[in-house]
Amino acid sequence: MLDGLHSQTKTDTITSICFLFNDYNMPTIVHFEIPVDDVERSKKFYSELFVWKIEKFPGETPAGEYWMLTITDEKGNKVLGGGMHKRMFPEQQITNYIDVKSVDEYSSKLEKLGGKVVKNKTVVPGMGYFAFCLDTENNSFAIWETNENAK
């Protein structure tokens, strides 16, 4: 399956490997959130450093006011989406959201493996559900279930 990867660029190789894994429905990072103390300062920093497009989200979120981050490749194709919001507690760090079929199923699975759910399943109306988790090494992440009917 990996024949011909040696002639591709490093970016093309990584993309090919990601598509290969996605063929097996492997949960992948689909979103990230950056908690900030000063929104305007952070918007300026990230938009100038990485040329990210930053737009205010028009609705309410569990985090309050929210700014969407659009990350594109050198051809202008969207490769990942992110978000920015006011820091909710002093030690809050960047959170990666990993897409799963079911927040309930993966919450149970991660606890059996020694992880912890630190914020139970939470709805984002019309978009889906998430839960904040810790792995066995105390690293935080979130699991995300897309569901347009979420209420």
C-alpha positions, 0 to 999 in steps of 0.5 A: 500500500505504501509503494511509491511514497519515496517519490512524494514530498514529505507533506504528500507522504504524511497526507497519504499515511493519514488517508491510509489510516482513515480507511480503517476508521481510526479516530483522528484529531478533528479540532483543537481549542486554544484557551486565551487570556487576551483574545485580541492579542492572541488573534493578532499573534496566531493570524500573523504567525501562521496566517490563520483565518480567525472569525467570531462564531455567531452562536453560543458555546459551552465556552462562551464567546468563541472564535473559529480558526481555519487552517489551510495548506499552501494551496488554500485547502482547509486541513483542520479547524480550531477554536479560541476562547477565554481561558476558563481556569488558570491551568487550562491548556490547548485541547485536541478533539478526537472524533469518535463514533460514540462519546458514551462508548469511548468514555467507557472504553477509556475508563476501562483502560485507566483514563478518566472522564473529567467533564461528562458528555456535553451537548453542542446543539446542532453539532454534536457531543464532547467529553473532556478526558485524561489519559493514564499519564494525566494528559488532557484531550477531548472526544467528539461525536458529530451529531447534527440532531444533538440537543 
